[in-house]
Amino acid sequence: MSSSSMSMSQKSRVTALRAESSSDSASVCRDYDVGVLNAKDAYNLDVELMESPGFTLEQLMELAGLSVAEAVYEVVQPSSVDDGKDVRKKRILLVCGPGNNGGDGLVAARHLFHFGYDCVVVYPKRPNKKHFIDLVKQCEDLGIKILDDMPIDLKEFDTIVDAVFGFSFKGEPREPFKTILSEMFSSMIPVISVDVPSGWNVDEGDINETGYMPEVLISLTTPKKCSKMFNGRHFIGGRFLPPKLASKYGIKMPPYKGVSQVMEMTSFSGTRSNEKPISNCSSTDWQKEYAEYLATKEEPLEANVKAVQEKIGEEDWAIQYDQYLQEKYEAEQNENGSNKS
């Protein structure tokens, strides 16, 4: 794919995406220093999230996929009027890879369906793991098509979500994804990449000189190092990071608006946490207020957690809940029996 053809197609895609933008409702922050993660730190952060606070992979994937879906909603309205008459649902093609990034895409597809979009998923290599199998089934139950290959006519779609490779990707894309990525980025359809543009080196960007440049990037938790080379609309999503872990990895959580799970960043400095942030998001020092809030909440929170742990003990909560349901069922059966007699 030549750089000139890439430039022309991307220019057309940017124009199309700007025309569909719903930026009026977007939470936007300018010139805010959020910090960046390299590949090693991004991996270690995920490990710590699952070890210390005790997030499950399924939880993290659900939160990430919801953030992706909300970012898509911010840039592409779910429906449009054709010829001033018919309301048409926007069609989203979600291209999912074999790893966790692909799982984020499947979760996003489910949420986007409920947001009012017509979704199609391309999932060429499907892991034989229960959670991924369940995610596929959840999409199929909603009538979302799951394809093994790219559709012949990409012009049927308004936007493509690139959920192929994430921060663990190394080397060069192999088939079938090499061809899929080429088709995706050479099309005239706007591309929204999840966490890292697929095919990019997480730390160094497009070192393979693919020319891949999505119109939108959704950084999960915080931008990765390669996002410094990205030119386009940039969102941050993943509103769940504990303050202690954020501080350890030099991450400053942006001041999300209301209940929003994403925030659009017009620019960021990509520095570490010991450098002074510049923020035009608010006239007040939101960081100071948030730190004070956490200080007042930390003790009660720890006490609540301890109380819950003592109540539940070492037994799995799901087993307890099953027992509760069984006891409730038996009590109802006994009551019905006594009423009949």
N, C-alpha and C positions, 0 to 999 in steps of 0.2 A: 504494500500500500504506500503510495508516494506521499510525501509531505504536503504537496500542493493540493492533491485531491482530499487529503485529510482536512486541510485548512478550509476548503470550500464547504465540505459537508458539515464540519463543525459549526461554521458560521451560520449555516441555514438552521442547524439544530438549536443554536443559542437563540436565534430570532424566534423560533417556534416556542421555545420554553418560556421566554420572557412574555410572550403574548398570553400564555396560559397561567402566569404566576398569580398566586393568591396572597401576595406579600402584605396586603392590608392587615391580615390577621396574624402575620408572623411576628415572633418575638425576635428582635434584632439587636445585636450588641456590636458596637464599633470599637476597634483598636483595643481589644481586651486581651491581656496576657493570660492564656490558659495553661501554658506549658505543653510540651510534646513528649511522646514516648518513643524510644527506639524499639526494635523488634524484641530484644531480650527482656526489657522492662515490661513491655505489653504482655508477654507470656507470663512473666513472674507475677504481675498484678492479677491476672486471671487465676493463677494457682492460689494466690493468697486470698482472693475473694471466696474461693471454694473451700479453703482450709480454715481460715480464721472466722470471718463472719458467718461462714457456713452456707453461702449461696450454692444452689445446685446448678449444674450446667443448664438444665431446663429453665430455671428461673432467669438466668442471665440471657439466654436465647430469647425468651419471651419479652423481656424488657428491651433488648436490642431490636427485635423485630417490630415492636410497637413504636419505637423511636423512628425507625426507618419508614414505617407507614405514615406517621405523622409528618415527617419531612416531605414525603411524596405529596401528601395533601396540601402542604404549604406552597408547592410550586406547580401543581397540576390540579385544577378543579375537577371534581368527580363527574361532572356532566356538562354538556354544552348544547346549544340550540343550533340545529342544522336548518338552513334556509328559513330561519325565523319561525319554524313550526315545531319540528320534532326534537324532543330532548334525548340526547344520545349519551350513554355512559361512556366515560373515557376508558380506553383499553390499555392495560398495563401488562407488559411482558416481563416476567421475573425470571432471570437466568441464574440458576443455582448450582453451585459447585458441590463437591463431595464432602466438604468439611463443615465446620461450625458456621462459616459465612453463608453457606447454602441453607443451613437451618434457619438463620436469621431471615433469609429471603422467603422461606416457606411460612414462617410466622407472619411476616409482613403481608404476604398474599392473603392470608386469612383475615387479618385486620382490614386490609384494603377492600376486600369484598364487603365487609360490614360498613365500611365508609362510603360505599356506593359505586365502586369501580368494577369493571369487567376484567377479571384477571386470568392470565394464562401463565403456567409455569413450565420452563424447560429444565429438566432434571436428568441429565444423561447418565450420571454415575451415582447410584443410590446406595448409601451405606446400609449394611444389614444389621442395624442397631434399632432397638425397639422405639426409642424416642423419635428417630427420623422416620421410621415406618408409620408411627402415630401421626406425625406432622403431615405426611402425605395423605393419610386417611382423612384427617380433619379437613384438608383442602378438597379432597374428592367428595366428601359429604356435603360440601357447599356448592358442588357442581363446577369447581375450578378444574380446568383441564391440566393434566400433567403430561408433558410431552418428553420424548427421548431426544428429539432433534429440533433444531431451529425451524420455525415456520418459514415457508417459501417466500411469502410476501410480508416483509416487516412493516410495510407502509400501512398495514391494518392497525398498527398500534400507535398510541400517542406518546408513550414513554417506555424506555427499557430500564429495568433495575438490574444493575450488575452486582450480583451476590455470589460471584464465582470464587475468588480467592481473597483471603484476609491477611492478617499480619504475620501468619506463619509461612506464607508463600516464599519460595526461593527458586532461583534458576530461571528457566524459560517455560512458558506454557506448553504443555504437550497435548496431543489430540485426545479427545475431540475438541478440547477447549481452545486450542490454538486457532482453529478455523472459526469456532463460535465467536471468539473475541474479535477476530478480524471482521467478520460479518457485522457484529454489533457496532463496533466503533466506526466502520466505514459507511454505515447506513446514514440516512438523513433524519433518524429518530433520536431525540434527546436521550442521553444516558445519565442515570443516577447511580453512582458507585457507593457500595456499602463499605465503610471504614478505610479501604485502600483501593485505588483503581486497579482492577485485575491486570496482572502482568507486570506491575511495578515492583521494584525492590522496596521493602518497607522503610528502609533507612535512606536509600539513595535515589529513589524515584525511578524514572523510565530509563534504566541503564541499558536495556536491550534495544532502545531506540525504536520502539513500536509505533510511536506517535499517538498512543492512546491517551486521550484527554476527555474525561467526562464533563458534562455541563454542570453537574452537581455532585458534591462529595458529602457524605454523612459520616463524620468521625464519631465513633462509638466510645464513650467515656471521655476521651480527650484526643486531639489530633495526633497522628503518628508522624514521625520525622519527615517522611516523604511528602506530607501535605504542604510543606514549604514551597514545593515545586508546582503545586496545583494552582490553576487559574480558572475560577468559576465561582458559583454560589456554594458557600461552605456552611454546613450545619453541624452542630454538635448535639449528640443525643446520649441518653443513658444517665438518668437522674437517680442514682442509687448508691453512689460511692461513699463509703464511710469516711469522715473527715481525717481520721488517723492515717488511713491508707493514702488518701489524697495528698496529705502533707509529706508522707514518706516518699512518694514518687514525683513530688514537685508539681502536682496538679491543682489548679485553681478552678473550682466549679463555677461556671458562669451563672449570673443571676437570672435563672429561668423565670419566665413570666407566668403568674397564676399556676394553673395545673399543667402547663405545657411540658412535654417530654423532650423538646428540642429547642435550640436557639440558633439563629443564623448569625454567623460571624462575618462581618464585612472585611476584617483583617485581624491578624494576631501576630504577636512578636515571636512566639515560640521559644521563650526564655525559661529559665528555671525559677523555682519558687522564691529564691532569695533576692530576686530582682523586682523592683517596684512596678506594679501593673498600672496601665493607663486605661481608664474606663470613662466612657461617655454615656454609660447605660443609665445612670441615676445621679441625682444631685446629692444623694446621701452616700455615706460609706457603707455599702451593703455588706462588705466583708466583716467590718467591725460588728455590725448589728447581728450578723449571722453567727459570729464567734461567741458573742454574748448570749445569744439564744441557745446555742449548743451547750454552753457552760451551765445554764440553768436547767437544761434537760438531761444532762449526762447522768447525774446521780439517780434520778427517778427511773430513767431508762434501764440502767444496770440493775436496779432493784426489781423492776418489773420482769426483766429477763430471768433473773435468778428465781423469782417466785414461780414463773411459768415452768422453768426447768425442774424445780423441786416438785411441782404438781405432776408433771408428766413423767419425770424420772427417766430411766434408761429405755423404757418400753416405747416402741414406735407408735407415734400418734395415730397412724392409719389403722393399726391393729385395734387400738382403743376405740376408734370411731366405728370400725366394723362391729366390735362387740356391742357398742351402744345401739347401733342400728338393729342388731340381732335381738337384743334385749327388748327394745321398743316393739319390734315385730311380734315377739312372743307374748308380750304384755297385751298387745292389741288382739291377738288371736284368742288369748284366754278370756279377755273381756267380751269379745264377740260370742264365745262359747257359752259364757255364763248368761248373757242376755237371751240367747236362744232357749236355754233350759228354763 
